[in-house]
Amino acid sequence: MNTKQLEQIHAGKGFIAALDQSGGSTPKALLQYGIEESKYSNEEEMYELVHEMRTRIIKSPAFDSRYILGAILFENTMDRLIDGQFTADYLWERKGIVPFLKVDKGLAELEDGVQVMKPIPDLNDLLERAIKRNIFGTKMRSVIKEANPAGIKKVVEQQFAIGREIVKKGLVPIVEPEVDIYSADKQAAEAILKDEISAQLSALDQDDKIMLKLSIPTEDNFYSDLMGNPHVVRVVALSGGYSQTEAIDKLARNHGLIASFSRALSQGLTAGQTDEEFNTMLTKSVHAIYEASIK
């Protein structure tokens, strides 16, 4: 583990950029960026276009380590180049931004009010490749839609079981049990979730380090006690479908919680913008998210 990167993520001021749209979410990301599905005819062309979008974001002067601590990449992005360097190396060596990798394979069908992760059969090989590509940590997402204790327990147990495998490789996993912001019993689900996370944290080995990526809680500062846990490097928040304005407003009320936004970060960016327009829009978003993250 890179100790300089660990310290930056643990104690640095700023937020984590989520640039990890994959599979079914990539067409949506491109459409938001102003590129319709008619502009590409196969998966390779689609991924080439989304890499161009991510490259434009990463190379922007707005994408600066004074505000952005880390960036989460999709596997396809990890294996591509920016100016002759693999993306993770470009991020760290040229930008001073810590690279993470999304490792999950998507969500299983809804059961017991939750969607656990699909199996990750090639996890060991993927982690070995991530290490060779100088990745610092990983991210994996599950979704909680109801305050169902059995379902939430399954989500958290699966997340931590895989997280332990990742820790053994010397990487820092971002555990992401997202609570759907539209859940009718979101606050009750968050209470169950926090109890399950606390139980799993208490079972970790002494030196194990993880991160948590959680929906912005209904009750302000609800996750503050998790931030002080010695196993927790950082607690970050997803935007979860909130608009940028909503996400920033809610985040700013939660002291110590920092952003790990995707849609809320890229909101307003389009392929047709000039570089000046693009950079101005991204600068505005980066600065607003940063300010909310350091409250």
Secondary structure, DSSP 8 states (H G I E B T S, - for coil): --HHHHHHHHH-SSEEEEE---TTHHHHHHHHTT--GGG-SSHHHHHHHHHHHHHHHHHSTTS-TTTEEEEEE-HHHHTSEETTEEHHHIIIIII--EEEEE----B---BTTEE-B---TTHHHHHHHHHHTT--EEEEEEEE-S--HHHHHHHHHHHHHHHHHHHHTT-EEEEEEEE-TT-TTHHHHHHHHHHHHHHHHHTS-TT--EEEEEE--SSTTTTHHHHT-TTEEEEEEE-TT--HHHHHHHHHTSTT-EE--SHHHHTT--TTS-HHHHHHHHHHHHHHHHHHHT-
